[in-house]
Amino acid sequence: MLGNLIGGFVVILVGVTLAPTVGNEIRGAQGNSSGIGQGTNITGAANTILGLSTLFYCLAVAGTGIGIATIGLRNSGLM
């Protein structure tokens, strides 16, 4: 039980720590700032989906951490 709770918090901690890096890389991909040749911007629906990738990443990290903690609570009989 305690291992699952700690594991859930570790997943959330690592995921939240990496969220700004993920956001910066996505912002760079939207501007295509690779530094190779002439950069072209991504526009339209592709830009919207790419911009929402940070949100999906954060939701996945939160869902995973909560899921692991819930399994620990269920195994202990508290939930």
C-alpha positions in Angstrom: 0.0 0.0 0.0 2.6 2.5 1.1 4.8 1.6 -2.0 1.9 2.4 -4.3 1.2 5.7 -2.6 4.9 6.7 -2.8 5.0 5.5 -6.4 2.0 7.6 -7.3 3.6 10.7 -5.8 6.9 10.0 -7.5 5.2 9.7 -10.9 3.4 13.0 -10.3 6.6 14.7 -9.1 8.7 13.6 -12.0 6.0 14.4 -14.5 5.4 17.9 -13.2 9.2 18.5 -13.1 9.4 17.5 -16.8 6.3 19.5 -17.9 8.1 22.8 -18.7 10.6 20.9 -20.8 7.9 19.2 -22.7 6.2 22.6 -23.2 9.3 24.2 -24.5 10.0 21.4 -27.0 6.4 21.6 -28.2 6.7 25.4 -28.6 9.9 24.9 -30.6 8.1 22.3 -32.8 5.3 24.8 -33.4 7.8 27.4 -34.7 10.0 24.7 -36.3 13.1 26.3 -34.7 15.4 23.4 -35.5 18.0 25.8 -36.9 18.3 23.7 -40.0 17.5 25.7 -43.2 14.5 27.9 -43.5 12.0 27.3 -40.7 8.3 27.0 -41.6 5.6 27.5 -39.0 2.9 24.9 -38.4 -0.5 26.4 -38.8 -4.2 25.4 -38.7 -5.4 22.2 -37.1 -1.9 20.8 -36.8 -0.8 23.7 -34.6 -3.9 23.3 -32.4 -3.3 19.6 -31.8 0.4 20.2 -31.2 -0.4 23.0 -28.8 -2.8 20.7 -26.8 -0.1 18.0 -26.4 1.2 19.7 -23.3 -2.3 19.5 -21.7 -2.6 15.8 -22.7 0.8 15.1 -21.2 -0.1 16.7 -17.9 -3.5 14.9 -17.8 -1.7 11.6 -18.5 0.8 12.2 -15.6 -2.0 13.2 -13.2 -4.1 10.2 -14.2 -1.3 7.8 -13.9 -0.3 9.0 -10.4 -3.8 9.0 -9.2 -4.4 5.6 -10.6 -1.4 4.1 -8.9 -2.3 5.7 -5.6 -5.9 4.5 -5.9 -4.7 0.9 -6.4 -2.7 1.2 -3.2 -5.7 2.5 -1.3 -7.9 -0.3 -2.8 -5.4 -2.9 -1.7 -5.4 -1.6 1.8 -9.2 -1.6 2.0 -9.6 2.1 2.4 -11.3 2.5 -0.9 
